[in-house]
């Protein structure tokens, strides 16, 4: 599979996710999707540049840190899989 194919599939999954409402997804799923998206688009979190003052931000930062070992492409694949599994439900 080429990088373009992966990027195209990732963009399609993001478009699907944009149509979902937060209230339709459990918070743990929202956090997982957030972490995969951030790792896929920004790479590994630089914890020296994060200042966590709100509990919500702490959860988001923690979710992202937990998958920081993934490459951008791995995170894209997992994001795509997660979105497609939600659509099947």
C-alpha positions in Angstrom: 0.0 0.0 0.0 1.3 3.4 -0.9 1.5 6.4 1.4 -1.1 8.2 -0.7 -3.5 5.3 -0.2 -3.0 5.6 3.6 -3.4 9.3 3.6 -6.5 9.1 1.5 -8.0 6.5 3.7 -7.1 8.6 6.8 -8.7 11.7 5.4 -11.9 9.7 4.6 -11.9 8.4 8.2 -11.5 12.0 9.5 -14.4 13.1 7.4 -16.5 10.3 8.8 -15.5 11.2 12.3 -16.4 14.9 11.7 -20.0 13.8 11.1 -20.1 12.0 14.5 -21.3 13.8 17.6 -19.3 13.7 20.8 -22.4 12.6 22.7 -22.7 9.5 20.5 -19.3 8.2 21.6 -18.1 7.1 25.0 -15.3 9.2 26.5 -12.7 6.5 26.3 -13.4 6.1 22.5 -13.2 9.9 22.1 -9.8 9.9 23.9 -8.5 7.0 21.8 -9.5 8.7 18.6 -8.0 12.0 19.8 -4.7 10.3 20.6 -4.5 8.4 17.3 -5.3 11.6 15.4 -2.7 13.7 17.2 0.0 11.1 16.8 -0.9 10.7 13.2 -0.8 14.4 12.4 1.7 15.9 14.9 3.8 13.0 15.9 5.1 12.3 19.4 3.9 14.6 22.1 6.6 17.0 23.4 5.7 17.0 27.1 8.0 19.9 27.8 5.6 22.1 25.8 2.4 21.0 27.5 1.0 22.8 30.5 -1.9 20.8 31.9 -4.2 23.0 34.0 -7.5 21.4 33.3 -8.5 17.8 34.0 -9.8 17.3 30.5 -6.5 18.4 29.0 -4.7 16.0 31.4 -6.8 13.1 30.1 -6.1 14.0 26.5 -2.4 14.4 27.1 -2.3 11.1 28.9 -4.1 9.3 26.0 -1.6 10.8 23.6 1.4 9.9 25.7 0.2 6.3 25.9 0.5 5.8 22.2 3.6 7.9 21.7 5.6 4.8 20.6 3.5 4.5 17.4 4.7 5.9 14.1 2.5 8.4 12.3 1.4 5.7 9.8 0.6 3.2 12.6 -1.5 5.8 14.3 -3.3 6.5 11.0 -4.1 2.8 10.5 -5.4 2.5 14.1 -7.5 5.6 13.6 -9.0 4.3 10.4 -9.7 0.9 12.1 -11.4 2.6 15.0 -13.6 4.8 12.9 -14.6 1.9 10.6 -15.5 -0.3 13.6 -17.7 2.5 14.9 -19.5 2.8 11.6 -20.2 -0.9 11.6 -22.1 -0.7 14.9 
